[in-house]
Amino acid sequence: MYQDLLEVYVRKQPSNPLVLELITPVLDAIVMAARTKGAEPLQQRLVGLLKNKLCTIKSYPAAPALDVERAEEILTATFAMATQAAQNKEAELASLVFLTRA
């Protein structure tokens, strides 16, 4: 249910700076779902949200609405997740955030 709300929010508000705040919590939720028995459907939905919505946004937030320092913190946290990932799939998903806008 919550992933449905997130999908709608990202689709309707792609240029809102709060969209960037979703990246690390979604990655955290993917990792937690991967480690939880029976949570595979949730994990698949969250991976779809990351790959098909968050990483394909055409109009990311721009200055002055975008807090560049906060965006840098989010990317740094995402990079840390990728380098410390226990599984290759986790690292792949975290690094996907960098590859979509490089």
Protein Blocks (a to p, Z undefined) as FASTA:
>chain_A
ZZmmmmmmmmmmmmbmklmmmmmmmmmmmmmmmmpghilmmmmmmmmmmmmmmmmcfbdc
ddfkbcfklmmmmmmmmmmmmmmpfbfklmmmmmmmmmmmZZ
